[in-house]
Amino acid sequence: MAYKRPTGKQSKITPLEKYWGKFGQLKTKNDPQWINTHLEEVHEDGALLLHFFDTQLNAMNNLDVSAFKRDVAMQKKTEILNNARKKILSSLKKHIDHYKDECNKVEQAILRVSEPDSPNDPNKTTLQFLKFQEVRNLIRATEPKLREQMVAGNILYIQALINAPDEIISKSTLNRLRRDYAFKIDPTLRDQEADQELIYKTVRRRCAEINATASKILINNNIDDPTNPKDHFSTFPPESEHEQVYADNRIREFDRREEARARQKEFDEKESEGIEEKAEKIERGKRKEIPH
């Protein structure tokens, strides 16, 4: 059945925009109307997540840690913030992963158009194998630079190469030829792929805006964002070589800072233990000097 873009729903002010749009991170005006249906759940979850995050932030600020040492008190407050931050990312990741999977499903549907049959009859299976083998030998005997032109648009030749034991033409070239053939058979597949990609990008952008709103809340409260870049890029995977380089650099820089903090903490603890030990020795010495 040919693909037809679904009818959209009229956009309306959502709780996400009503309560959290004031932070200036949500850009909903440019959303295509026909995508609104796919954004409903993201908007509902986003509003709940930001409410939860704001509640946890208040709980952290109001937590009574007067009975604890300074480092333990900081650890308890940081733990609340870290858990709240991770919950936002893990929840957003589910939406992003779902729509990325939908893109992959469309891509597989396009390739299935040229997928060879799997006959149940052993005789037909043998005949198919011999036919494909003959075609592959014919293509192998052709100059490599002419093979693509030879295969393009020929479904028998395309199918013969799909399960070839060797790479007669590159996999990327074969996939492109398979896609071209599928679009020729059903041009609406190209529209379906483009629409699904736009849905994914819109959902991912909205999730990024929700995440940025949480960061803006922290900025307004003069609190550093504790998010580990590994968690961030697990939720928002790099989609280009440039983005991957940036992500790798962010992760390395974060790891170096954490290692430096750990070394400093270990040093401070040893220093503190040394000072306490010296004070204890002095105190024991004083007790010995006191006559009984």
Rosetta silent file (secondary structure, phi, psi, omega in degrees, C-alpha in Angstrom):
SEQUENCE: MAYKRPTGKQSKITPLEKYWGKFGQLKTKNDPQWINTHLEEVHEDGALLLHFFDTQLNAMNNLDVSAFKRDVAMQKKTEILNNARKKILSSLKKHIDHYKDECNKVEQAILRVSEPDSPNDPNKTTLQFLKFQEVRNLIRATEPKLREQMVAGNILYIQALINAPDEIISKSTLNRLRRDYAFKIDPTLRDQEADQELIYKTVRRRCAEINATASKILINNNIDDPTNPKDHFSTFPPESEHEQVYADNRIREFDRREEARARQKEFDEKESEGIEEKAEKIERGKRKEIPH
SCORE:     score description
SCORE:     0.000 S_00000001
   1 L     0.000  130.443 -177.182    0.000    0.000    0.000 S_00000001
   2 L   -65.540  146.272 -178.840    1.401    3.380   -1.040 S_00000001
   3 L   -76.806  141.345  174.510    2.415    5.743    1.744 S_00000001
   4 L  -136.820  128.577 -178.692    0.317    8.809    2.465 S_00000001
   5 L   -60.201  131.898 -178.980    1.291   11.438    5.011 S_00000001
   6 L   -68.511  153.914  177.418   -1.116   11.354    7.990 S_00000001
   7 L   -72.712  138.688 -177.737   -3.362   14.318    8.720 S_00000001
   8 L   -85.514  169.466  176.729   -2.062   16.520   11.496 S_00000001
   9 L  -106.141  146.769  178.508   -3.771   17.783   14.635 S_00000001
  10 L   -61.949  130.556 -178.845   -4.353   21.428   15.416 S_00000001
  11 L   -73.937  149.694  177.324   -1.617   22.651   17.743 S_00000001
  12 L  -146.390  161.819  179.739   -2.518   24.024   21.163 S_00000001
  13 L   -66.080  123.858 -179.464   -0.694   25.344   24.175 S_00000001
  14 L   -98.280  161.701  174.674    0.563   22.371   26.163 S_00000001
  15 H   -55.829  -31.708  178.894    1.454   22.229   29.884 S_00000001
  16 H   -59.974  -47.758  179.721    5.075   21.976   28.748 S_00000001
  17 H   -71.899  -40.731 -174.995    4.886   25.382   27.068 S_00000001
  18 H   -61.190  -44.069 -173.755    2.565   26.912   29.665 S_00000001
  19 H   -98.785  -23.994 -173.051    4.739   26.183   32.696 S_00000001
  20 H  -121.190   -3.659  178.103    8.232   25.781   31.241 S_00000001
  21 H   -67.561  -21.018 -178.473    8.270   27.930   28.118 S_00000001
  22 H   -62.369  -18.143 -179.621    9.276   30.933   30.266 S_00000001
  23 H   -82.755   -5.410  170.757   12.853   29.620   30.341 S_00000001
  24 L    78.728   12.477 -177.173   13.141   30.339   26.620 S_00000001
  25 L   -98.525  -19.220 -175.626   14.417   26.962   25.452 S_00000001
  26 L   -87.555  125.819 -179.038   11.262   25.557   23.802 S_00000001
  27 L  -119.472   77.320 -173.269   10.846   26.387   20.091 S_00000001
  28 L   -93.305  -11.106 -174.175    7.451   24.936   19.218 S_00000001
  29 L   -66.380  -26.130 -176.675    6.245   27.524   16.686 S_00000001
  30 L   -93.949    6.023  179.309    8.068   25.872   13.785 S_00000001
  31 L   -66.553  127.557  173.612    6.670   22.374   14.410 S_00000001
  32 L   -61.712  134.938 -174.665    4.912   21.026   11.281 S_00000001
  33 H   -58.662  -36.472 -175.379    1.245   20.552   12.214 S_00000001
  34 H   -70.074  -11.160  179.600    1.103   16.982   10.904 S_00000001
  35 H   -92.535   -8.686 -174.689    3.814   15.955   13.415 S_00000001
  36 H   -53.321  -37.054 -179.477    1.851   17.128   16.479 S_00000001
  37 H   -58.759  -39.030 -178.313    0.454   13.641   17.089 S_00000001
  38 H   -75.122  -18.690 -177.201    3.988   12.268   17.527 S_00000001
  39 H   -91.816  -13.964 -174.529    4.911   15.101   19.904 S_00000001
  40 H   -55.581  -50.655 -177.375    1.993   14.699   22.323 S_00000001
  41 H   -66.894  -37.019  177.990    3.626   12.034   24.494 S_00000001
  42 H   -62.582  -42.684 -179.569    6.982   13.839   24.422 S_00000001
  43 H   -66.714  -41.408  178.619    5.302   17.049   25.599 S_00000001
  44 H   -63.347  -47.561  179.411    3.393   15.271   28.368 S_00000001
  45 H   -64.238  -39.588 -179.340    6.494   13.482   29.615 S_00000001
  46 H   -60.708  -44.206  179.232    8.558   16.655   29.311 S_00000001
  47 H   -62.867  -43.055  179.468    6.174   18.642   31.508 S_00000001
  48 H   -66.757  -40.813 -179.223    6.140   15.886   34.146 S_00000001
  49 H   -64.061  -42.616 -178.940    9.922   15.469   34.042 S_00000001
  50 H   -70.520  -34.808  174.836   10.582   19.179   34.521 S_00000001
  51 H   -63.947  -45.305  177.654    8.055   19.336   37.369 S_00000001
  52 H   -59.870  -44.361 -178.431    9.795   16.357   38.989 S_00000001
  53 H   -62.476  -44.066  179.922   13.194   17.979   38.432 S_00000001
  54 H   -64.352  -38.424  177.879   12.082   21.276   39.979 S_00000001
  55 H   -64.075  -43.490  179.106   10.626   19.394   42.953 S_00000001
  56 H   -66.398  -34.260  178.036   13.873   17.476   43.468 S_00000001
  57 H   -65.392  -41.779  176.376   15.847   20.696   43.227 S_00000001
  58 H   -65.196  -39.932  178.419   13.728   22.214   45.999 S_00000001
  59 H   -62.533  -38.856  179.126   14.146   19.037   48.052 S_00000001
  60 H   -65.216  -44.378 -178.338   17.908   19.280   47.622 S_00000001
  61 H   -67.276  -30.336 -177.123   17.981   22.941   48.678 S_00000001
  62 H   -96.132    1.770 -178.457   15.780   22.269   51.719 S_00000001
  63 L   -67.448  128.270  179.345   17.540   19.093   52.829 S_00000001
  64 L   -83.689  109.236 -178.891   18.732   19.376   56.426 S_00000001
  65 L  -118.465   21.746 -176.354   22.349   18.203   56.448 S_00000001
  66 L   -63.581  -23.089 -177.128   23.439   20.017   59.607 S_00000001
  67 L   -85.221   -3.639 -175.424   24.204   16.716   61.340 S_00000001
  68 L  -109.621  157.692  172.320   26.725   15.648   58.680 S_00000001
  69 L   -65.383  161.999 -173.692   30.281   16.617   57.857 S_00000001
  70 H   -58.820  -45.647 -176.983   30.663   19.039   54.964 S_00000001
  71 H   -68.308  -36.145  178.030   31.772   16.450   52.368 S_00000001
  72 H   -68.918  -40.070  178.643   29.016   13.994   53.383 S_00000001
  73 H   -61.673  -44.633  178.728   26.424   16.775   53.271 S_00000001
  74 H   -62.807  -39.612 -179.344   27.564   17.785   49.777 S_00000001
  75 H   -63.071  -41.537 -179.564   27.457   14.162   48.652 S_00000001
  76 H   -65.533  -39.895  179.296   23.852   13.729   49.822 S_00000001
  77 H   -70.746  -42.148 -179.824   22.715   16.866   48.007 S_00000001
  78 H   -63.433  -35.987 -179.468   24.660   16.025   44.849 S_00000001
  79 H   -62.178  -40.052  178.085   23.150   12.534   44.805 S_00000001
  80 H   -62.264  -45.486 -178.460   19.627   13.994   44.652 S_00000001
  81 H   -66.218  -43.535 -179.939   20.610   16.262   41.756 S_00000001
  82 H   -61.378  -44.895 -178.960   22.452   13.531   39.856 S_00000001
  83 H   -63.770  -40.526  179.063   19.533   11.104   40.121 S_00000001
  84 H   -65.685  -40.068 -179.673   17.060   13.738   38.945 S_00000001
  85 H   -66.804  -41.491  179.750   19.304   14.668   36.008 S_00000001
  86 H   -66.617  -34.463  179.289   19.757   11.024   34.991 S_00000001
  87 H   -63.495  -41.118  178.426   16.002   10.438   35.132 S_00000001
  88 H   -61.168  -49.162 -177.484   15.426   13.230   32.614 S_00000001
  89 H   -64.529  -43.475 -178.153   18.020   11.854   30.197 S_00000001
  90 H   -66.157  -36.250  178.870   16.901    8.231   30.483 S_00000001
  91 H   -70.263  -41.335  178.031   13.254    9.190   29.928 S_00000001
  92 H   -66.891  -34.779 -179.368   14.067   11.360   26.903 S_00000001
  93 H   -59.298  -36.319 -179.501   16.271    8.608   25.484 S_00000001
  94 H   -61.232  -40.996  179.253   13.250    6.284   25.212 S_00000001
  95 H   -68.343  -45.460 -178.913   11.490    8.730   22.890 S_00000001
  96 H   -63.022  -45.625 -179.711   14.575    9.367   20.775 S_00000001
  97 H   -63.352  -38.672 -179.181   15.412    5.665   20.468 S_00000001
  98 H   -60.382  -47.399 -176.426   11.828    4.797   19.539 S_00000001
  99 H   -76.845  -23.831  171.826   11.726    7.197   16.596 S_00000001
 100 H   -68.743  -39.487  176.039   15.227    6.240   15.502 S_00000001
 101 H   -61.570  -38.215  178.482   13.988    2.633   15.387 S_00000001
 102 H   -64.114  -37.656  175.089   11.055    3.792   13.248 S_00000001
 103 H   -62.436  -43.245  179.799   13.545    5.327   10.789 S_00000001
 104 H   -64.326  -36.198  178.936   15.440    2.041   10.670 S_00000001
 105 H   -64.548  -40.263  178.195   12.197    0.141   10.008 S_00000001
 106 H   -66.244  -41.129  178.370   11.433    2.325    6.993 S_00000001
 107 H   -60.512  -41.927  178.581   14.978    1.838    5.731 S_00000001
 108 H   -68.036  -35.323  178.131   14.585   -1.943    6.023 S_00000001
 109 H   -64.111  -36.554  178.124   11.203   -1.777    4.272 S_00000001
 110 H   -65.212  -43.057 -179.385   12.870   -0.006    1.342 S_00000001
 111 H   -70.609  -29.097 -178.853   15.537   -2.712    1.086 S_00000001
 112 H   -65.068  -21.995  179.566   12.943   -5.490    1.352 S_00000001
 113 L   -58.857  -34.170 -178.355   11.516   -4.448   -2.017 S_00000001
 114 L  -102.098    8.067 -179.353   14.553   -5.989   -3.702 S_00000001
 115 L   -68.935  131.911  179.688   14.951   -8.927   -1.323 S_00000001
 116 L   -68.666  152.847  177.213   14.996  -12.254   -3.223 S_00000001
 117 L   -66.742  158.349  174.283   12.275  -14.819   -2.564 S_00000001
 118 L  -117.125   88.078 -175.144   12.954  -17.808   -0.322 S_00000001
 119 L   -62.346  143.173  175.394   11.305  -20.724   -2.183 S_00000001
 120 L   -83.026  -24.309 -179.438    9.926  -23.618   -0.131 S_00000001
 121 L   -79.128  121.264  179.713   10.446  -26.009   -3.024 S_00000001
 122 H   -57.024  -35.776  179.411   14.017  -27.455   -2.948 S_00000001
 123 H   -65.538  -41.239  178.247   14.080  -27.605   -6.754 S_00000001
 124 H   -67.466  -36.048  177.740   13.204  -23.911   -7.027 S_00000001
 125 H   -62.754  -42.797  179.415   15.846  -23.111   -4.412 S_00000001
 126 H   -65.321  -44.142  179.471   18.477  -24.958   -6.465 S_00000001
 127 H   -62.078  -41.740  178.178   17.413  -23.247   -9.684 S_00000001
 128 H   -62.355  -44.353  179.899   17.570  -19.835   -7.975 S_00000001
 129 H   -59.554  -45.343 -179.164   21.055  -20.585   -6.604 S_00000001
 130 H   -66.049  -39.402  179.395   22.345  -21.630  -10.051 S_00000001
 131 H   -64.564  -46.582  179.730   20.790  -18.608  -11.737 S_00000001
 132 H   -63.458  -38.759  179.455   22.300  -16.198   -9.156 S_00000001
 133 H   -62.822  -41.956  179.047   25.674  -17.943   -9.459 S_00000001
 134 H   -63.229  -43.614  179.457   25.629  -17.502  -13.232 S_00000001
 135 H   -63.856  -43.660 -179.657   24.751  -13.813  -12.904 S_00000001
 136 H   -61.297  -41.572  178.462   27.491  -13.226  -10.318 S_00000001
 137 H   -63.416  -35.914  178.711   30.091  -14.834  -12.594 S_00000001
 138 H   -65.763  -41.834 -179.893   28.921  -12.596  -15.415 S_00000001
 139 H   -69.639  -39.902  178.776   29.307   -9.477  -13.247 S_00000001
 140 H   -59.796  -34.060 -178.033   32.725  -10.620  -11.977 S_00000001
 141 L   -76.090   -6.753 -179.668   33.890  -10.922  -15.582 S_00000001
 142 L   -94.359  147.035  178.538   32.977   -7.266  -16.155 S_00000001
 143 L   -56.217  136.184 -177.676   35.397   -4.415  -15.433 S_00000001
 144 H   -51.726  -38.903 -176.677   34.802   -3.097  -11.883 S_00000001
 145 H   -70.363  -15.478 -179.131   34.143    0.463  -13.088 S_00000001
 146 H  -101.580   -5.937 -173.204   31.321   -0.828  -15.356 S_00000001
 147 H   -67.223  -41.591 -178.735   29.628   -3.126  -12.849 S_00000001
 148 H   -59.163  -46.738  179.409   27.395   -0.506  -11.227 S_00000001
 149 H   -61.466  -35.894 -178.948   25.963    0.545  -14.587 S_00000001
 150 H   -67.345  -37.138 -174.423   25.439   -3.119  -15.471 S_00000001
 151 H   -86.057  -32.161 -172.505   23.488   -3.872  -12.266 S_00000001
 152 L   -51.770  125.466  175.984   21.464   -0.639  -11.930 S_00000001
 153 L    79.951   -6.044 -178.457   17.726   -1.227  -12.358 S_00000001
 154 L  -100.324  104.035 -173.099   18.107   -4.958  -13.023 S_00000001
 155 H   -63.993  -34.505  178.997   16.340   -6.760  -10.183 S_00000001
 156 H   -63.773  -43.742 -179.438   17.814  -10.171  -11.091 S_00000001
 157 H   -68.705  -39.936  178.608   21.352   -8.791  -10.935 S_00000001
 158 H   -61.288  -47.619 -178.713   20.640   -6.868   -7.729 S_00000001
 159 H   -65.719  -34.107  179.268   19.223   -9.959   -6.006 S_00000001
 160 H   -64.392  -27.841 -177.282   22.129  -12.114   -7.169 S_00000001
 161 H   -88.656  -17.705 -173.303   24.535   -9.773   -5.360 S_00000001
 162 H   -60.070  -44.603 -179.190   22.638   -9.487   -2.061 S_00000001
 163 L  -111.795   30.387  179.288   23.888  -12.797   -0.648 S_00000001
 164 L   -64.880  142.478 -179.490   27.048  -13.092   -2.740 S_00000001
 165 L   -70.515  -15.835  178.665   29.937  -14.815   -0.923 S_00000001
 166 L  -132.079  166.000 -177.900   32.291  -12.004   -1.964 S_00000001
 167 L   -89.928   90.669 -177.817   31.981   -8.239   -2.421 S_00000001
 168 L   -73.752  -41.190  165.688   31.553   -7.930   -6.174 S_00000001
 169 L  -129.033  158.805 -174.442   30.491   -4.305   -5.758 S_00000001
 170 L   -62.488  152.472 -179.142   30.692   -2.369   -2.491 S_00000001
 171 H   -61.905  -39.345 -179.662   27.891   -2.768    0.038 S_00000001
 172 H   -64.483  -39.041  178.322   27.174    0.967    0.009 S_00000001
 173 H   -67.231  -43.121  179.814   26.819    0.936   -3.769 S_00000001
 174 H   -62.444  -42.963  178.463   24.578   -2.124   -3.685 S_00000001
 175 H   -62.886  -37.451  178.124   22.339   -0.546   -1.037 S_00000001
 176 H   -65.644  -40.780  177.933   22.056    2.602   -3.138 S_00000001
 177 H   -65.831  -36.727  177.643   21.049    0.550   -6.171 S_00000001
 178 H   -66.520  -40.708  178.281   18.496   -1.319   -4.065 S_00000001
 179 H   -65.341  -44.690  179.287   17.062    1.957   -2.798 S_00000001
 180 H   -59.276  -40.569  179.293   16.884    3.413   -6.306 S_00000001
 181 H   -65.497  -43.154 -179.655   15.024    0.326   -7.496 S_00000001
 182 H   -62.928  -41.736 -179.518   12.568    0.504   -4.577 S_00000001
 183 H   -67.640  -29.962  176.876   11.827    4.181   -5.226 S_00000001
 184 H   -69.995  -40.105  178.955   11.209    3.384   -8.867 S_00000001
 185 H   -69.943  -43.337 -178.657    8.709    0.658   -7.911 S_00000001
 186 L  -138.928   91.879 -177.847    7.036    2.793   -5.206 S_00000001
 187 L   -59.812  -23.030 -178.561    7.962    6.518   -5.275 S_00000001
 188 H   -70.147  -16.804  176.626    5.995    7.122   -2.060 S_00000001
 189 H   -62.441  -33.783  178.014    8.660    5.202   -0.132 S_00000001
 190 H   -64.898  -40.897  177.908   10.951    8.203   -0.618 S_00000001
 191 H   -66.238  -40.868  179.810    8.311   10.458    0.950 S_00000001
 192 H   -62.096  -42.889  179.775    7.782    8.018    3.813 S_00000001
 193 H   -64.413  -43.871 -179.352   11.504    7.934    4.556 S_00000001
 194 H   -64.562  -41.711  179.827   11.794   11.733    4.464 S_00000001
 195 H   -65.898  -42.112 -179.544    8.748   12.177    6.713 S_00000001
 196 H   -65.453  -36.544  177.173    9.977    9.610    9.234 S_00000001
 197 H   -66.099  -38.879  179.010   13.377   11.307    9.354 S_00000001
 198 H   -67.894  -38.695  176.232   11.685   14.675    9.953 S_00000001
 199 H   -60.086  -47.972 -179.761    9.584   13.177   12.777 S_00000001
 200 H   -58.791  -47.293 -177.430   12.745   11.775   14.376 S_00000001
 201 H   -65.451  -36.590  179.654   14.641   15.073   14.088 S_00000001
 202 H   -68.408  -43.590  178.055   11.693   17.037   15.494 S_00000001
 203 H   -63.336  -44.480 -179.898   11.294   14.671   18.453 S_00000001
 204 H   -62.614  -41.383  179.309   15.033   14.715   19.108 S_00000001
 205 H   -64.505  -39.832  179.890   15.095   18.521   18.951 S_00000001
 206 H   -66.660  -39.909  177.331   12.182   18.782   21.376 S_00000001
 207 H   -62.510  -38.443  178.052   13.902   16.378   23.787 S_00000001
 208 H   -65.186  -36.470  178.996   17.048   18.524   23.534 S_00000001
 209 H   -69.208  -37.463  175.998   14.976   21.609   24.358 S_00000001
 210 H   -64.185  -43.955  178.399   13.467   19.891   27.405 S_00000001
 211 H   -62.912  -40.492  178.936   16.949   18.907   28.534 S_00000001
 212 H   -66.487  -30.900  176.793   18.173   22.467   27.943 S_00000001
 213 H   -64.930  -41.104  176.411   15.302   23.766   30.072 S_00000001
 214 H   -61.334  -41.771  177.793   16.532   21.640   32.977 S_00000001
 215 H   -63.082  -39.541 -179.532   20.021   23.098   32.479 S_00000001
 216 H   -66.692  -35.747  176.181   18.565   26.636   32.422 S_00000001
 217 H   -60.589  -41.904  178.679   16.764   25.974   35.707 S_00000001
 218 H   -65.307  -42.368  179.384   20.124   25.046   37.243 S_00000001
 219 H   -59.791  -43.880 -179.824   21.772   28.167   35.813 S_00000001
 220 H   -64.866  -21.550  177.747   19.031   30.353   37.298 S_00000001
 221 L  -100.601   11.027  179.834   19.737   28.712   40.673 S_00000001
 222 L    55.671   42.414  179.659   23.524   29.186   40.319 S_00000001
 223 L  -119.754  131.181  177.446   24.071   25.406   40.303 S_00000001
 224 L   -69.861  140.820  177.837   26.536   23.647   38.006 S_00000001
 225 L   -75.724  119.219 -175.498   25.042   20.964   35.776 S_00000001
 226 L   -85.931    4.676 -172.543   26.509   17.643   37.010 S_00000001
 227 L   -58.435  127.729  173.941   25.581   15.659   33.877 S_00000001
 228 L   -73.187  127.379  179.591   28.244   13.210   32.764 S_00000001
 229 H   -54.572  -28.209  177.612   28.863   13.747   29.005 S_00000001
 230 H   -62.907  -41.010  177.687   28.700    9.955   28.556 S_00000001
 231 H   -67.179  -40.144 -179.333   25.082   10.040   29.754 S_00000001
 232 H   -62.135  -49.400 -175.575   24.348   13.057   27.571 S_00000001
 233 H   -79.460  -11.735  169.884   25.739   11.533   24.374 S_00000001
 234 H   -72.921  -35.447  177.694   24.110    8.207   25.150 S_00000001
 235 H   -78.836  -41.423 -179.015   20.786   10.058   24.994 S_00000001
 236 L  -117.362   76.982 -175.661   21.784   12.327   22.088 S_00000001
 237 L   -61.600  140.515  175.795   24.196   10.202   19.990 S_00000001
 238 L   -57.688  141.296 -176.803   26.480   12.111   17.598 S_00000001
 239 L  -118.665   12.467  175.647   25.158   11.993   14.028 S_00000001
 240 L  -152.337  165.476  179.604   28.224   13.185   12.146 S_00000001
 241 H   -62.907  -39.134  179.174   31.979   12.787   12.308 S_00000001
 242 H   -62.941  -44.654  179.068   32.318   16.366   13.574 S_00000001
 243 H   -64.461  -35.486  179.660   29.785   15.726   16.367 S_00000001
 244 H   -66.066  -40.782  177.885   31.592   12.504   17.312 S_00000001
 245 H   -62.723  -44.004  178.943   34.919   14.343   17.681 S_00000001
 246 H   -61.067  -44.502 -179.494   33.237   16.978   19.850 S_00000001
 247 H   -62.406  -45.965 -179.739   31.602   14.287   22.007 S_00000001
 248 H   -60.256  -40.638  179.141   34.871   12.381   22.471 S_00000001
 249 H   -65.917  -41.676  178.503   36.656   15.575   23.537 S_00000001
 250 H   -61.663  -43.159 -178.291   33.910   16.460   26.030 S_00000001
 251 H   -65.874  -44.209  179.262   34.038   12.977   27.565 S_00000001
 252 H   -62.646  -42.792 -179.823   37.850   12.992   27.849 S_00000001
 253 H   -63.207  -41.996  178.819   37.827   16.460   29.435 S_00000001
 254 H   -63.814  -45.112 -179.977   35.161   15.395   31.951 S_00000001
 255 H   -61.692  -39.754  178.648   37.061   12.203   32.841 S_00000001
 256 H   -63.665  -42.520  179.419   40.286   14.188   33.403 S_00000001
 257 H   -64.450  -41.274 -179.987   38.503   16.607   35.736 S_00000001
 258 H   -65.419  -40.303  177.799   36.922   13.753   37.682 S_00000001
 259 H   -64.193  -40.025  178.868   40.285   11.999   38.032 S_00000001
 260 H   -65.039  -40.654  178.076   41.870   15.245   39.245 S_00000001
 261 H   -63.648  -41.242 -179.168   39.065   15.713   41.798 S_00000001
 262 H   -64.098  -41.473  178.433   39.496   12.129   43.008 S_00000001
 263 H   -65.398  -41.268 -179.811   43.249   12.613   43.457 S_00000001
 264 H   -65.138  -40.704  178.963   42.714   15.892   45.281 S_00000001
 265 H   -63.224  -43.154  178.789   40.109   14.297   47.553 S_00000001
 266 H   -62.551  -41.608  178.775   42.463   11.411   48.350 S_00000001
 267 H   -63.311  -45.622 -178.942   45.269   13.886   49.088 S_00000001
 268 H   -62.978  -39.060  179.354   43.020   16.014   51.332 S_00000001
 269 H   -64.916  -41.714  178.369   41.852   12.937   53.241 S_00000001
 270 H   -66.284  -40.004  177.215   45.434   11.823   53.864 S_00000001
 271 H   -62.424  -43.009 -179.782   46.365   15.326   54.943 S_00000001
 272 H   -64.412  -41.094  178.176   43.388   15.425   57.283 S_00000001
 273 H   -63.771  -39.151  179.153   44.285   12.034   58.738 S_00000001
 274 H   -64.603  -42.231  179.637   47.878   13.205   59.255 S_00000001
 275 H   -64.705  -42.361  179.371   46.754   16.370   61.043 S_00000001
 276 H   -64.904  -37.988  179.654   44.382   14.392   63.267 S_00000001
 277 H   -66.255  -41.478  178.088   47.116   11.886   64.057 S_00000001
 278 H   -63.970  -43.301 -179.436   49.542   14.656   65.018 S_00000001
 279 H   -62.611  -37.217  179.478   46.905   16.336   67.192 S_00000001
 280 H   -67.551  -39.799  178.273   46.223   13.021   68.896 S_00000001
 281 H   -63.555  -42.396  179.731   49.929   12.474   69.604 S_00000001
 282 H   -62.727  -42.478 -179.344   50.218   15.965   71.069 S_00000001
 283 H   -64.317  -41.343  178.223   47.174   15.352   73.227 S_00000001
 284 H   -63.746  -38.428  178.297   48.586   12.022   74.470 S_00000001
 285 H   -63.612  -39.589  179.523   51.842   13.778   75.260 S_00000001
 286 H   -65.202  -38.086 -179.089   50.065   16.418   77.266 S_00000001
 287 H   -66.257  -34.282  179.171   48.206   13.803   79.277 S_00000001
 288 H   -68.129  -32.263 -177.022   51.512   12.118   80.169 S_00000001
 289 H   -75.392  -20.000 -178.152   52.953   15.392   81.427 S_00000001
 290 L   -75.558  118.910 -179.844   50.094   15.977   83.831 S_00000001
 291 L   -67.987  145.409 -179.558   51.135   14.637   87.302 S_00000001
 292 L  -102.545    0.000    0.000   48.706   12.280   89.008 S_00000001
